[in-house]
Amino acid sequence: MKISIIAGSHRKNSQSLKVAKFLSNNLESQGIEIRLIDLGTHPLPVWDPSMWEKDSELKKFWLGYSKGLAESDAYIFISPEYAGMASPALKNFFLYLSGGDISHKPGLIITVSSGMGGSYPNAELRMSSYKNTRIVYIPDHVIVRHVESVLNGETSVSKDDEYIRGRLNYVLKVLIEYGKAFVSIRNSGVIDIKSYPFGL
């Protein structure tokens, strides 16, 4: 199984990336192949309509940037909360995705906050990012609150740290099972992205 993790912060060495690395280490220890995309270290240019042109420079850039992304069986999207919104870098990332890149595959949303926030990016991504990408978000999500004080080493240092590690371990197991189950949907022959490339 392959899982792609997208760390959606604009910052280099972000807390979102820290969470992504924790998840990556967990999944790799289970034999899962990981593709980690850090939008802070490797930002995307702002999307523009030249992406619709077959031989545009932007299209060529994206094909190289996204190599291997479509082969993943499941996806994890990590977003900080910026002024009550999902990360602009992450929303820009979704604009690049065509209907076939991640369609009919399970997605997990994880949001991070330095305080008690983090709920708004989850609602925002669930509301809009699935329409043309056809990503199917699993019911579970995780909000990593007070992110600076958790997931900082091999073992937990507080009850909050222990709880969030346990919750993340649980939801990764759920995502893996969704990834296995959705293979039969994609292989069923009923999916027709060519005739219906856009959601309603």
C-alpha positions, -999 to +999 in steps of 0.1 A: +000+000+000+011+036-007-001+067+012+007+103+003+010+128+031+007+165+022+020+190+048+001+221+040+019+248+059+037+277+040+065+276+066+098+256+064+103+232+094+066+238+103+047+221+130+025+206+102+057+189+089+065+176+124+031+159+125+036+146+089+070+130+099+054+114+130+027+099+107+053+089+081+074+070+107+043+053+121+031+041+087+066+031+074+070+009+105+039-010+093+054-015+058+034+013+041+052+032+013+051+069+019+052+099-003+056+131+017+050+165+001+060+195+022+044+226+007+066+248+029+099+234+015+086+228-020+059+254-026+037+253-057+033+284-079-002+299-077-025+280-100-035+296-132-056+285-163-025+275-183-028+242-164-055+234-188-031+237-217-015+204-226+021+216-232+022+246-209+052+251-186+030+250-156+015+217-167+050+202-172+061+215-138+031+199-121+036+165-139+071+164-124+061+177-090+032+153-086+050+122-100+038+091-080+009+110-064-018+093-084-005+058-075-012+063-038-041+043-022-049+069+004-041+105+013-034+125+044-038+163+043-024+183+072-035+219+075-026+246+100-054+271+108-047+305+093-071+331+106-098+305+109-091+291+074-074+262+058-039+269+045-038+288+012-009+265+001-031+235+006-061+250-012-038+259-041-026+223-041-062+211-046-066+233-076-039+214-094-055+180-089-075+167-118-105+144-114-084+113-119-054+121-096-070+111-062-105+102-072-125+075-052-097+071-027-099+078+010-085+109+025-078+119+061-078+155+073-055+165+102-054+201+114-029+217+137-032+246+160-008+263+185-038+269+208-073+255+210-083+261+174-081+238+144-117+230+136-124+254+108-099+240+083-115+205+086-150+219+079-136+240+050-118+211+033-148+188+037-171+214+022-152+222-010-121+203-018-138+170-027-160+184-056-138+179-086-110+158-070-135+131-059-115+125-028-136+106-002-129+118+033-132+092+060-155+102+089-126+105+114-104+135+115-078+147+141-071+181+155-036+184+170-041+213+195-012+229+214+010+213+187+043+226+200+039+206+232+031+172+216+048+146+193+083+159+201+101+127+207+099+089+207+076+088+238+048+109+252+056+134+280+020+143+291-015+129+291-024+152+261+006+139+242-003+103+250-039+109+239-030+125+206-005+097+198-032+071+205-058+089+185-034+093+155-024+056+157-061+046+157-071+068+128-042+056+106-054+020+111-089+032+100-074+049+069-055+018+059-087-003+060-105+023+039-076+022+014-080-016+011-117-014+007-118+013-019-098-008-044-129-028-052-148+004-060-122+017-084-120-018-100-158-022-103-161-006-138-188+019-127-165+049-123-166+071-154-145+102-149-142+108-186-179+114-191-184+131-157-151+149-149-166+175-126-188+173-095-220+192-091 
